[in-house]
Amino acid sequence: MSTAVVILKKGEGRVMKAGGAWIYDNEIDRIMGHFEDGDVVIVHDFDGYPLGRGFINMKSSIAIRMLTRNVDQEITDEFIEQRVRAAWEYRKAVIDTSSCRVIFGEADFLPGIVVDKYEDVLVVESLALGIDNFKKLICDSLVKILAEDGIVVRGIYERSDAKVRIKEGMDRIKGFISEPFDTMVQIVENGVKYTVDVENGQKTGFFLDQKGNRMAMQELVRRLTGSGRELRVLDCFTHTGSFALNCALGGATSVTGVDASELAVDRAVKNAALNGLEDRVKFVTADVLDLLPKLIEQGERYDVVILDPPAFTKSRDKIRQAMKGYREINIKGLKLVKDGGYFATCSCSHFMDYENFTKVIMQAAGAAHKRLRQVEYRTQAADHPILWSGDEASYYLKFYIFQVVDEK
């Protein structure tokens, strides 16, 4: 392990000192000693004050990702296992662990790696060179720790195929870490059954971060239909049907899910059949941005409209363009809500922060001539913890539920 010491420039490292995990390449003054990219190095402030240890990669603009603030802490196998154990103990305390995110990178103090658990299968996404060196150890530790709770891991699949790996000087890879197994995994969340495709599905196969938000919509629909009221729901960007199926399980009479991906819609149809909900849920393969204006022109109106679009921006320099996109999609969505109906809208882009997203919704409501009554504001599920003062990547999901009232 390298004993190289990285010295920061005077006045730099402010984000890291405030609780973040990242040090950028332009914050480094000099490096004393030999190292190879991926090594763990010691970090000092400009005046020699020790700041901790992290792994380095000078091929990346994020040059160092901190592992510990204790400069005397050796990064041993025992240290990594303790971090994995702490992550699992946290999940057991805050969420249903049958399927959940077990490790969430920086928020679990293991920067650059994500591990999702789907019943007895683990899916790993490694996004940084330094943590890639600990990948096997993290997986082995997790298998051992889960076994202590009687959970036998059937297999581990790697989905390290995100484009961000290229910025780290790494290849995009996917495949089995364990012996091969059936990669179509059935899970149950909020009482809804899904078949998760961990090999070819988006991200690691399923969007676990919306678990609580899906349940919130299921409960809202259940209350709305409790008196026998018939309810029409439109779920936009439905992916494999998760919001649509939660609304149907909640008692919605008619649910339409829309997604541009034929693969996702095919899986959504199968998920509906898996739950015996195919008589109340239909899925349409279409571009949501093209379909919504047509529905408005046709005079269609829904009791509940849900917008769960992909991130409109993955960089700070495209925020203005993204705000325009979010504004337009929210205007269209709001116009399809009946007077007194309900509207759920979200953004999964870290760079579209709370303030900008809220501003966009206010502008959309004005343009659509609608008044909004906030029912609830939510973020991502508790297995995706938000690390305060260090939310480089951990705070990203914003989710609003509104009642929509026509201007009169």
Secondary structure, DSSP 8 states (H G I E B T S, - for coil): ----EEEE-TT--HHHHTT--EEEGGGEEEEES---TT-EEEEE-TTS-EEEEEEE-TTSSEEEEEEES-TT----HHHHHHHHHHHHHHHHHHS--SEEEEEEGGGGT-TTEEEEEETTEEEEEE-SHHHHTTHHHHHHHHHHHHHHTT----EEEEEE--THHHHTT---EEEESSS----EEEEEETTEEEEEETTTSSTTSS-GGGHHHHHHHHHHHHHHTTTS---EEEEES-TTTHHHHHHHHTT-SEEEEEES-HHHHHHHHHHHHHTT-TTTEEEEES-HHHHHHHHHHTT--EEEEEE----S-SSGGGHHHHHHHHHHHHHHHHHTEEEEEEEEEEE--SSS-HHHHHHHHHHHHHHTTEEEEEEEEE-S-TTS---TT--TTT---EEEEEEEEE--
